[in-house]
Amino acid sequence: MLELFTIFGKGGIVLFCFQGACTQLVLSTAAVNEAIKNILIQGSSTNSHAHKNLSVQVKQDNEFELVFAVAVQKMLQLSYLDKLLDDIHLEFRDRYKNELRDGTLWLHGCDFDSDFKEVLARIENQHRVQKGAPRAMKQFTESKKFEKTATANKAMFEQDKSVASTAARLATSVFNSVSGNEKPSPPVAKSEIEIARENMKKRMSSGKKSKKATENGTKAPKKKGKEARQWEMGGKSTEGIDFSTPSVNGDEDHKTCWGEEGVQLKGSMAGDLSGFEGHDSDNEDEVSNPTNESETSGGGGMFSFLKNINLTTQQTVTSEHLIPVLDKLKEHLTSKNVATEISEQLCNSLESNLVGKTYSTFTGLNTTARNALSESLTKILSPKRRVNVLRDVMDAKQKGRPYVITFCGVNGVGKSTNLAKVCFWLLENGYRVLVVGGDTFRAGAVEQLRTHVSRLSVLYPNEQVQLYERGYGKDPAGLAFEAIKYAKERRYDVVLVDTAGRMQDNEPLMRALSKLVALNKPDLTLFVGEALVGNEAVDQLVKFNQSLVDNSVAADAGTKSVIDGILLTKFDCIDDKVGAAISMTYITGQPIVFVGTGQQYPDLKSLNVKSVVSALLR
């Protein structure tokens, strides 16, 4: 049963409102307002929104700038809401089409009660009949698997057809040659199979020749084996590789080999981080310019397939017009490492924004499609809240406590290396940093952090940076708790907690991470992920976030810990395949706080949204 159904313009004028079993009118209107904010203003790709115990579903009419919204109880799960919205949409358009074009409907209103109740009663009756009837088994021809199979079979049929025609031509030529009626035929291009056979014959003949040459007495040249590499300062002595003594692995070694190089880096990262400009920003004009030659001529470009649509002046775009566009767009986004599920949702959002709009020429559709996609991507990469680490550290310092950042993620993504980059950036801005060796499992993890801290201590002496570690095998949650207490006593401004890498499906390790976060309540929990992954990024982030939510509630009733931000590593290795940024931000709604762009300490940037969007559209 419906709670509320309303029709209004995008300007805010309500044309029709139906109150069904609306026991809480204030709650229903609040749910509709939240849906407007989430779907229309913030540009969410979904057409539904949940608010407390209500669910709101929205349908837009882009031609007349109308919005149809229905609110129902979340527990009801009514399956006919889509059909109700579609039928009401068509009924309202057909009845008030002329008034909407003239603009008189906005002044005089409408009387749509009887029509609405009639459509609602018809759909509810159909739903009851379908619900009571025995459920028919879905035919295989109606499934997506059949569509894929049919497409593959069609391609195989075309290939078999070409092979059969080639065989028929060969048989005809053989028959003519045997019967003596051979006629000159035009030269036929060799197939790939024939070329492969010829190449195989050549290789076989060359092998036989070399064998004959060996039999005649001339020996084939002996293949040279791999020579052992001679390393610098090599030899059997182990003195050069023994780093167990502090005189070799201590501060003295870093002062000699790191001091001069470090002085050049010092002072290079003061202030806010700059945006990463590595993705061929010279081509940005090509992407953003709708009148580029690649579009108007017969050239390529991502949107060149729009030329197949035959649009004339003032033609309304329908779903049929957009089918080839969206299929190509899905392919393009997937090739840029955007997760498959998210690329589908982006295409659905683009379709709902374009269907019903009119364009004067073909160029208008091309430009609008590009702008709509660019706007959607920009909204996704510009989350609801922005994390300003320097400002938050200053606020925590004024309150007399350290600002705590926890780094988590799967194995081998670069947590410790990027923690050192963040540490260098904070030191550059005048803050005292305590690094916590919370990875008490991986061999060499503590030594890796000790090396970073020793190198940074050369640039920033007087205990500006210090490592807090207790070796291996300790409880990371307790170790982090002690480190935070130690930082507060010694007046450190920031605590950076390193954690062990773990796969998202390893439940014991995920519970241990949740315990660390729930016990210490860090100000910022960063998920460190690679920019090289596609669908895997979604799986990793969803399971990490869900594990933190579930286990933190169990550990400390009434509180929920979630991923607060994302650090993308290896961002300089992906060229224009920047889809992981879209996938991760879309799933959590959390911002990408840092971007790792190299292996040096200053190789830490912020995300340049404009550069990422242009790379995705390229």
C-alpha positions as CSV (number, residue, x, y, z in Angstrom):
1,M,0.0,0.0,0.0
2,L,1.3,3.4,-0.9
3,E,2.2,6.0,1.7
4,L,2.6,8.9,-0.7
5,F,2.6,9.6,-4.4
6,T,3.5,13.1,-5.8
7,I,4.2,14.8,-9.1
8,F,6.2,18.0,-9.2
9,G,8.4,20.0,-11.4
10,K,12.1,20.3,-11.0
11,G,11.6,23.9,-10.1
12,G,9.7,22.8,-7.0
13,I,6.0,23.3,-8.0
14,V,3.8,20.4,-6.8
15,L,1.2,19.5,-9.4
16,F,-0.4,16.4,-7.8
17,C,-0.2,14.7,-4.4
18,F,-1.9,11.5,-3.3
19,Q,-1.9,10.4,0.4
20,G,-2.6,6.7,0.7
21,A,-2.1,5.1,4.1
22,C,0.0,8.1,5.1
23,T,0.1,7.7,8.9
24,Q,3.2,9.9,9.2
25,L,2.9,12.7,6.7
26,V,6.0,14.5,8.1
27,L,8.1,11.4,7.8
28,S,6.9,10.8,4.2
29,T,7.6,14.4,3.1
30,A,11.0,14.2,4.8
31,A,11.8,11.0,2.9
32,V,10.8,12.6,-0.5
33,N,13.0,15.6,0.3
34,E,16.0,13.3,1.1
35,A,15.4,11.5,-2.2
36,I,15.3,14.8,-4.1
37,K,18.6,15.8,-2.4
38,N,20.3,12.5,-3.1
39,I,19.0,11.7,-6.6
40,L,18.4,15.1,-8.2
41,I,20.8,17.5,-6.5
42,Q,23.8,15.2,-5.8
43,G,23.2,13.1,-8.9
44,S,23.1,9.6,-7.5
45,S,23.0,7.0,-10.3
46,T,20.1,5.0,-8.5
47,N,16.5,6.0,-8.7
48,S,15.6,4.8,-5.2
49,H,16.4,6.1,-1.7
50,A,15.8,4.7,1.8
51,H,14.9,7.0,4.7
52,K,14.3,5.4,8.1
53,N,11.5,2.9,7.5
54,L,10.4,4.3,4.1
55,S,11.6,3.7,0.6
56,V,11.2,6.3,-2.1
57,Q,11.4,5.6,-5.8
58,V,11.7,8.4,-8.4
59,K,11.2,8.7,-12.2
60,Q,12.2,11.7,-14.2
61,D,10.7,13.2,-17.3
62,N,13.4,15.3,-18.9
63,E,11.2,16.7,-21.7
64,F,8.8,18.5,-19.5
65,E,11.1,18.7,-16.4
66,L,8.8,16.6,-14.2
67,V,9.5,14.3,-11.3
68,F,7.3,11.4,-10.2
69,A,7.9,10.1,-6.7
70,V,6.3,7.3,-4.7
71,A,7.0,6.4,-1.0
72,V,6.1,3.0,0.5
73,Q,7.0,1.1,3.7
74,K,10.4,-0.5,3.3
75,M,9.2,-3.9,4.6
76,L,6.4,-4.2,1.9
77,Q,8.7,-4.8,-1.1
78,L,6.0,-4.0,-3.7
79,S,7.1,-5.3,-7.1
80,Y,4.7,-3.2,-9.2
81,L,6.2,0.2,-8.3
82,D,8.2,0.5,-11.6
83,K,5.0,-0.3,-13.7
84,L,3.0,2.2,-11.6
85,L,5.5,5.0,-12.2
86,D,5.6,4.2,-15.9
87,D,1.8,4.1,-16.4
88,I,1.2,7.2,-14.3
89,H,3.9,8.9,-16.3
90,L,2.4,8.0,-19.6
91,E,-1.2,8.8,-18.4
92,F,-0.2,12.2,-17.1
93,R,1.8,13.2,-20.2
94,D,-1.0,12.1,-22.6
95,R,-3.6,14.1,-20.7
96,Y,-1.7,17.3,-20.0
97,K,0.7,17.3,-22.9
98,N,-0.6,20.6,-24.4
99,E,-0.8,22.4,-21.1
100,L,2.7,21.4,-20.3
101,R,4.0,22.8,-23.6
102,D,2.0,26.0,-23.1
103,G,3.0,26.4,-19.5
104,T,-0.6,26.9,-18.4
105,L,-0.5,23.8,-16.2
106,W,1.9,25.4,-13.8
107,L,-0.5,28.3,-13.3
108,H,-3.9,26.5,-13.0
109,G,-2.9,23.1,-11.6
110,C,-4.6,19.8,-12.5
111,D,-7.3,17.4,-11.4
112,F,-5.7,14.0,-11.7
113,D,-7.3,12.2,-8.7
114,S,-9.8,10.0,-10.5
115,D,-7.2,9.1,-13.3
116,F,-4.6,8.2,-10.7
117,K,-7.0,6.0,-8.6
118,E,-8.1,4.2,-11.8
119,V,-4.6,3.4,-12.9
120,L,-3.6,2.4,-9.3
121,A,-6.6,0.0,-9.0
122,R,-5.9,-1.6,-12.3
123,I,-2.2,-2.3,-11.5
124,E,-3.1,-3.6,-8.0
125,N,-5.6,-6.0,-9.5
126,Q,-3.1,-7.2,-12.1
127,H,-0.6,-7.7,-9.3
128,R,-3.1,-9.8,-7.3
129,V,-3.9,-12.0,-10.3
130,Q,-0.3,-12.6,-11.1
131,K,0.5,-13.3,-7.5
132,G,-2.3,-15.9,-7.2
133,A,-1.4,-17.6,-10.5
134,P,1.2,-20.4,-10.6
135,R,4.6,-19.0,-11.4
136,A,5.7,-19.8,-14.9
137,M,9.2,-21.1,-15.3
138,K,11.4,-18.7,-17.1
139,Q,12.3,-19.8,-20.6
140,F,16.0,-20.1,-21.6
141,T,15.3,-17.9,-24.6
142,E,14.5,-15.0,-22.1
143,S,17.7,-15.2,-20.2
144,K,20.9,-13.2,-20.7
145,K,22.9,-16.3,-21.2
146,F,20.8,-17.1,-24.3
147,E,21.6,-13.7,-25.7
148,K,25.3,-14.2,-25.2
149,T,25.1,-17.7,-26.7
150,A,23.1,-16.5,-29.6
151,T,25.6,-13.8,-30.3
152,A,28.5,-16.3,-30.1
153,N,26.7,-18.7,-32.3
154,K,26.1,-16.0,-34.9
155,A,29.8,-15.2,-35.0
156,M,30.7,-18.9,-35.3
157,F,28.1,-19.3,-38.1
158,E,29.7,-16.4,-40.0
159,Q,33.1,-17.9,-39.6
160,D,31.9,-21.3,-40.7
161,K,30.2,-19.7,-43.6
162,S,33.4,-18.1,-44.8
163,V,35.3,-21.4,-44.3
164,A,32.7,-23.3,-46.3
165,S,32.8,-20.8,-49.1
166,T,36.6,-21.1,-49.3
167,A,36.3,-24.9,-49.3
168,A,33.7,-24.7,-52.1
169,R,36.0,-22.6,-54.2
170,L,38.9,-25.0,-53.7
171,A,36.7,-28.0,-54.6
172,T,35.5,-26.3,-57.8
173,S,39.1,-25.5,-58.9
174,V,40.2,-29.1,-58.2
175,F,37.3,-30.4,-60.2
176,N,38.0,-28.1,-63.1
177,S,41.7,-29.0,-63.2
178,V,40.8,-32.8,-63.2
179,S,38.2,-32.5,-65.9
180,G,40.4,-30.2,-68.0
181,N,37.9,-27.4,-67.9
182,E,39.9,-25.2,-65.7
183,K,39.2,-21.5,-66.2
184,P,41.4,-18.7,-65.0
185,S,40.0,-17.5,-61.7
186,P,40.8,-14.3,-59.9
187,P,43.5,-14.6,-57.2
188,V,42.0,-15.4,-53.8
189,A,43.5,-14.0,-50.6
190,K,45.2,-16.6,-48.5
191,S,43.4,-17.5,-45.3
192,E,45.2,-17.5,-41.9
193,I,45.2,-21.3,-41.8
194,E,47.0,-21.5,-45.2
195,I,49.6,-18.9,-44.2
196,A,50.2,-20.8,-40.9
197,R,50.7,-24.1,-42.9
198,E,53.2,-22.4,-45.2
199,N,55.1,-21.0,-42.2
200,M,55.1,-24.5,-40.6
201,K,56.5,-26.1,-43.8
202,K,59.3,-23.5,-43.9
203,R,60.3,-24.1,-40.3
204,M,60.2,-27.9,-40.9
205,S,62.4,-27.6,-44.0
206,S,64.9,-25.4,-42.2
207,G,65.1,-27.9,-39.4
208,K,65.9,-30.7,-41.8
209,K,68.6,-28.7,-43.5
210,S,70.4,-28.1,-40.2
211,K,70.1,-31.8,-39.4
212,K,71.7,-32.7,-42.7
213,A,74.5,-30.2,-42.1
214,T,75.3,-31.9,-38.8
215,E,75.4,-35.3,-40.4
216,N,77.9,-34.0,-43.0
217,G,80.4,-33.2,-40.3
218,T,79.8,-29.5,-39.7
219,K,78.8,-29.1,-36.1
220,A,76.0,-26.7,-35.2
221,P,77.2,-23.8,-33.0
222,K,76.8,-24.7,-29.3
223,K,74.3,-22.6,-27.4
224,K,76.0,-20.3,-25.0
225,G,74.9,-20.8,-21.4
226,K,74.0,-18.1,-18.9
227,E,77.0,-16.4,-17.3
228,A,77.0,-15.8,-13.6
229,R,76.5,-12.1,-12.8
230,Q,79.4,-10.5,-11.0
231,W,78.0,-8.2,-8.3
232,E,79.9,-5.1,-7.1
233,M,81.8,-5.8,-3.9
234,G,81.0,-9.5,-4.5
235,G,82.9,-12.5,-3.1
236,K,82.6,-15.2,-0.6
237,S,83.1,-12.9,2.4
238,T,79.9,-12.0,4.3
239,E,81.3,-8.9,5.9
240,G,79.8,-6.6,3.4
241,I,76.3,-7.9,3.9
242,D,76.2,-8.2,7.7
243,F,74.0,-5.4,8.9
244,S,73.4,-6.7,12.4
245,T,75.8,-4.2,14.1
246,P,74.5,-0.6,14.8
247,S,77.7,0.9,13.4
248,V,76.7,-0.3,9.9
249,N,72.9,-0.1,10.0
250,G,72.6,2.9,12.3
251,D,72.4,6.7,11.9
252,E,76.0,7.0,10.8
253,D,75.3,5.1,7.5
254,H,72.3,7.2,6.7
255,K,74.1,10.5,7.4
256,T,76.8,9.6,4.9
257,C,74.6,8.3,2.0
258,W,71.4,10.2,2.6
259,G,72.3,13.6,3.9
260,E,73.1,15.4,0.6
261,E,70.2,13.9,-1.3
262,G,67.8,14.6,1.6
263,V,68.8,18.3,1.8
264,Q,67.5,18.7,-1.8
265,L,64.1,17.2,-0.9
266,K,63.7,19.2,2.3
267,G,61.2,22.1,1.9
268,S,59.6,20.6,-1.3
269,M,56.2,19.6,0.3
270,A,55.3,22.5,2.6
271,G,51.5,23.3,2.6
272,D,48.7,21.5,0.9
273,L,49.5,18.7,-1.6
274,S,49.3,19.6,-5.3
275,G,47.1,17.6,-7.7
276,F,48.5,14.9,-9.9
277,E,48.9,16.0,-13.5
278,G,50.5,12.9,-15.0
279,H,47.8,11.7,-17.3
280,D,48.7,13.6,-20.5
281,S,46.9,16.8,-19.7
282,D,47.7,18.2,-23.2
283,N,44.9,16.1,-24.7
284,E,42.4,17.6,-22.3
285,D,41.2,20.1,-24.8
286,E,40.5,17.3,-27.3
287,V,38.3,15.7,-24.7
288,S,36.4,18.7,-23.5
289,N,36.0,20.4,-26.9
290,P,32.8,19.1,-28.5
291,T,33.6,20.5,-32.0
292,N,36.9,18.6,-32.3
293,E,37.9,17.3,-35.7
294,S,37.8,13.7,-34.4
295,E,34.1,14.0,-33.9
296,T,33.0,16.0,-36.9
297,S,35.2,14.1,-39.4
298,G,35.3,10.3,-39.9
299,G,37.9,9.9,-37.1
300,G,37.7,8.0,-33.9
301,G,37.2,9.1,-30.3
302,M,35.1,7.6,-27.7
303,F,31.9,9.3,-28.8
304,S,32.4,8.7,-32.6
305,F,29.9,5.9,-32.5
306,L,27.2,8.5,-31.8
307,K,27.3,9.3,-35.6
308,N,25.4,6.2,-36.3
309,I,22.3,7.8,-34.8
310,N,20.2,9.5,-37.5
311,L,18.8,12.6,-35.7
312,T,17.0,15.5,-37.3
313,T,16.1,18.9,-36.0
314,Q,14.1,18.8,-32.7
315,Q,14.0,15.1,-32.3
316,T,13.4,13.6,-28.9
317,V,16.0,11.1,-27.7
318,T,14.5,7.7,-26.7
319,S,16.0,4.6,-25.1
320,E,16.4,3.0,-28.6
321,H,18.7,5.9,-29.7
322,L,20.9,5.3,-26.7
323,I,21.3,1.5,-26.8
324,P,24.4,1.5,-29.1
325,V,25.8,4.5,-27.2
326,L,25.5,2.9,-23.8
327,D,26.9,-0.5,-25.0
328,K,30.0,1.3,-26.3
329,L,30.2,3.4,-23.2
330,K,30.1,0.3,-21.0
331,E,33.0,-1.2,-23.0
332,H,35.0,2.0,-22.8
333,L,34.6,2.4,-19.0
334,T,35.5,-1.3,-18.4
335,S,38.6,-0.9,-20.5
336,K,39.6,2.0,-18.2
337,N,39.5,-0.4,-15.2
338,V,36.0,0.8,-13.9
339,A,34.3,-2.1,-12.2
340,T,31.6,-3.8,-14.4
341,E,28.7,-3.2,-11.9
342,I,29.6,0.5,-11.5
343,S,29.9,1.1,-15.3
344,E,26.4,-0.4,-15.7
345,Q,25.0,1.9,-13.0
346,L,26.7,4.9,-14.6
347,C,25.2,4.1,-18.0
348,N,21.7,3.7,-16.4
349,S,22.1,7.1,-14.8
350,L,23.2,8.6,-18.1
351,E,20.2,7.1,-19.8
352,S,17.7,8.5,-17.3
353,N,19.3,12.0,-17.7
354,L,19.1,12.0,-21.5
355,V,15.9,10.2,-22.4
356,G,13.1,12.7,-23.2
357,K,15.4,15.6,-24.1
358,T,15.3,17.2,-27.5
359,Y,18.3,18.3,-29.6
360,S,18.5,20.6,-32.6
361,T,21.3,18.7,-34.4
362,F,23.4,15.6,-34.1
363,T,26.2,17.7,-32.6
364,G,23.8,18.6,-29.8
365,L,23.4,15.0,-28.7
366,N,27.2,14.4,-28.9
367,T,27.9,17.4,-26.7
368,T,25.2,16.7,-24.2
369,A,26.1,13.1,-23.8
370,R,29.7,14.0,-23.1
371,N,28.7,16.8,-20.7
372,A,26.3,14.5,-18.8
373,L,28.9,11.8,-18.4
374,S,31.5,14.3,-17.3
375,E,29.1,15.8,-14.8
376,S,28.3,12.3,-13.3
377,L,32.0,11.4,-13.0
378,T,32.8,14.7,-11.4
379,K,30.1,14.3,-8.8
380,I,31.3,10.8,-7.9
381,L,34.9,11.9,-7.5
382,S,33.8,14.9,-5.4
383,P,32.3,13.2,-2.3
384,K,30.1,14.8,0.3
385,R,32.9,15.6,2.7
386,R,36.5,16.7,2.2
387,V,39.2,15.5,4.5
388,N,41.7,18.3,5.3
389,V,44.4,16.5,7.3
390,L,46.5,19.6,8.1
391,R,43.4,21.4,9.5
392,D,42.3,18.4,11.5
393,V,45.8,17.9,13.0
394,M,45.8,21.5,14.1
395,D,42.4,21.1,15.8
396,A,43.6,18.0,17.6
397,K,46.8,19.8,18.7
398,Q,44.7,22.6,20.2
399,K,42.8,20.0,22.2
400,G,46.0,18.6,23.6
401,R,45.8,15.2,21.9
402,P,47.6,13.5,19.0
403,Y,45.9,13.0,15.6
404,V,45.8,9.3,14.8
405,I,45.8,7.8,11.3
406,T,45.6,4.1,10.7
407,F,46.7,2.5,7.4
408,C,45.1,-0.8,6.3
409,G,44.8,-2.8,3.1
410,V,45.7,-6.1,1.4
411,N,49.3,-7.4,1.0
412,G,51.8,-5.7,-1.1
413,V,50.0,-2.5,-2.0
414,G,52.5,-0.1,-0.4
415,K,51.2,0.7,3.0
416,S,54.6,1.2,4.7
417,T,56.1,3.1,1.8
418,N,53.2,5.5,1.6
419,L,53.0,5.9,5.4
420,A,56.6,7.2,5.1
421,K,55.5,9.7,2.4
422,V,52.7,11.0,4.6
423,C,55.2,11.2,7.5
424,F,57.6,13.3,5.4
425,W,54.7,15.6,4.3
426,L,53.7,16.2,7.9
427,L,57.3,16.8,9.0
428,E,57.5,19.4,6.2
429,N,54.6,21.2,7.7
430,G,56.2,21.4,11.1
431,Y,54.4,18.6,13.0
432,R,56.1,16.0,15.3
433,V,55.3,12.4,14.1
434,L,55.3,9.1,15.9
435,V,55.4,6.0,13.6
436,V,53.9,2.8,15.1
437,G,55.2,-0.6,13.9
438,G,51.9,-2.3,14.0
439,D,52.8,-4.9,11.5
440,T,54.0,-7.5,13.9
441,F,53.6,-10.4,11.5
442,R,55.5,-9.8,8.3
443,A,59.3,-10.4,8.5
444,G,61.2,-7.2,7.9
445,A,58.2,-4.9,8.4
446,V,59.7,-3.2,11.6
447,E,63.1,-3.0,9.9
448,Q,61.5,-1.2,6.9
449,L,59.9,1.4,9.1
450,R,63.1,1.8,11.1
451,T,65.0,2.5,7.9
452,H,62.5,5.2,6.9
453,V,62.5,6.8,10.3
454,S,66.3,6.8,10.4
455,R,66.5,8.5,7.1
456,L,63.9,11.1,8.1
457,S,65.7,11.7,11.4
458,V,68.7,13.0,9.5
459,L,66.6,15.7,8.0
460,Y,64.5,16.4,11.1
461,P,66.6,15.8,14.3
462,N,65.7,16.4,17.9
463,E,63.0,13.6,18.0
464,Q,60.8,15.3,15.4
465,V,60.1,11.7,14.2
466,Q,60.4,8.5,16.2
467,L,59.5,4.8,15.7
468,Y,57.5,3.1,18.4
469,E,57.9,-0.7,18.1
470,R,58.0,-3.8,20.3
471,G,59.3,-6.4,17.8
472,Y,57.2,-9.2,16.4
473,G,54.4,-11.4,17.7
474,K,52.7,-8.7,19.8
475,D,49.0,-7.7,19.8
476,P,48.7,-4.8,17.3
477,A,45.7,-3.3,19.1
478,G,47.5,-3.2,22.4
479,L,50.6,-1.9,20.8
480,A,48.8,1.0,19.1
481,F,47.0,1.8,22.4
482,E,50.4,2.1,24.2
483,A,51.8,4.2,21.3
484,I,49.0,6.7,21.5
485,K,49.4,7.0,25.2
486,Y,53.2,7.5,24.7
487,A,52.6,10.1,22.0
488,K,50.3,12.1,24.3
489,E,52.9,12.1,27.1
490,R,55.7,13.2,24.7
491,R,53.5,15.7,22.9
492,Y,53.6,14.3,19.5
493,D,51.2,15.8,17.1
494,V,50.4,12.9,14.8
495,V,50.5,9.1,15.3
496,L,50.8,7.0,12.1
497,V,49.8,3.3,12.7
498,D,51.0,0.7,10.3
499,T,49.1,-2.6,10.1
500,A,49.8,-6.0,8.5
501,G,48.5,-6.7,5.0
502,R,45.6,-9.1,4.9
503,M,43.3,-10.5,2.3
504,Q,39.7,-9.4,2.6
505,D,38.4,-13.0,3.0
506,N,40.7,-13.8,6.0
507,E,38.2,-13.5,8.8
508,P,40.6,-13.9,11.8
509,L,42.9,-11.1,10.5
510,M,39.9,-8.9,9.6
511,R,38.6,-9.3,13.2
512,A,42.0,-8.3,14.5
513,L,42.0,-5.2,12.4
514,S,38.5,-4.3,13.6
515,K,39.7,-4.7,17.2
516,L,42.5,-2.3,16.6
517,V,40.2,0.3,15.1
518,A,37.5,-0.2,17.7
519,L,39.9,0.0,20.6
520,N,41.9,3.0,19.5
521,K,39.3,5.0,17.6
522,P,41.6,6.6,15.1
523,D,40.7,10.0,13.7
524,L,41.3,8.8,10.1
525,T,41.2,5.2,8.8
526,L,42.8,5.0,5.4
527,F,42.3,2.1,3.0
528,V,45.4,1.7,0.9
529,G,44.6,0.3,-2.5
530,E,46.3,-0.1,-5.9
531,A,45.2,1.9,-8.9
532,L,46.0,-1.1,-11.1
533,V,43.0,-3.2,-10.1
534,G,39.5,-3.1,-11.5
535,N,36.7,-5.3,-10.1
536,E,39.0,-6.5,-7.3
537,A,39.1,-3.0,-5.8
538,V,35.3,-3.1,-5.2
539,D,35.5,-6.5,-3.5
540,Q,38.4,-5.5,-1.3
541,L,36.9,-2.2,-0.2
542,V,33.4,-3.5,0.4
543,K,34.6,-6.4,2.6
544,F,37.1,-4.3,4.5
545,N,34.4,-1.7,5.2
546,Q,31.8,-4.3,6.1
547,S,34.2,-6.1,8.4
548,L,35.0,-2.9,10.3
549,V,31.3,-2.1,10.7
550,D,30.3,-5.6,11.9
551,N,33.1,-6.3,14.2
552,S,33.4,-2.8,15.7
553,V,29.7,-2.9,16.8
554,A,30.4,-6.3,18.4
555,A,33.5,-5.0,20.1
556,D,32.1,-1.7,21.3
557,A,28.3,-1.5,21.4
558,G,26.8,1.7,20.0
559,T,29.8,2.7,17.8
560,K,30.5,1.9,14.1
561,S,34.0,2.2,12.5
562,V,34.2,2.6,8.8
563,I,36.8,3.5,6.1
564,D,37.2,7.3,6.3
565,G,39.3,7.8,3.2
566,I,41.3,6.1,0.4
567,L,45.0,6.2,-0.5
568,L,45.6,5.1,-4.1
569,T,49.1,3.8,-4.8
570,K,51.0,3.3,-8.1
571,F,48.9,6.0,-9.7
572,D,51.8,6.9,-12.0
573,C,51.8,3.4,-13.6
574,I,48.3,3.3,-15.1
575,D,48.4,5.9,-17.9
576,D,44.7,6.7,-18.5
577,K,43.3,3.6,-16.9
578,V,42.0,5.5,-13.8
579,G,38.8,3.5,-13.3
580,A,39.9,2.3,-9.8
581,A,39.4,5.8,-8.5
582,I,35.8,5.8,-9.7
583,S,35.1,2.3,-8.4
584,M,36.4,2.9,-4.9
585,T,34.8,6.4,-4.4
586,Y,31.5,5.2,-5.8
587,I,31.3,2.2,-3.4
588,T,32.0,4.0,-0.1
589,G,31.3,7.6,-0.9
590,Q,34.5,8.5,0.9
591,P,37.2,10.8,-0.6
592,I,40.5,9.8,-2.1
593,V,42.8,11.7,0.3
594,F,46.2,10.8,-1.1
595,V,47.6,9.5,-4.4
596,G,51.0,7.8,-4.5
597,T,52.9,8.7,-7.7
598,G,56.4,7.3,-7.3
599,Q,59.0,5.9,-4.9
600,Q,60.5,9.0,-3.4
601,Y,59.2,10.8,-0.3
602,P,57.8,13.8,-2.2
603,D,55.8,11.5,-4.6
604,L,52.5,12.1,-2.8
605,K,49.8,14.1,-4.4
606,S,46.1,14.9,-4.0
607,L,43.5,13.7,-6.6
608,N,43.0,16.0,-9.6
609,V,39.3,15.4,-10.4
610,K,39.5,17.2,-13.8
611,S,42.5,15.2,-14.9
612,V,40.9,11.9,-13.9
613,V,37.6,12.7,-15.7
614,S,39.5,13.8,-18.9
615,A,41.5,10.5,-18.8
616,L,38.3,8.5,-18.5
617,L,36.7,10.3,-21.4
618,R,39.8,10.0,-23.6
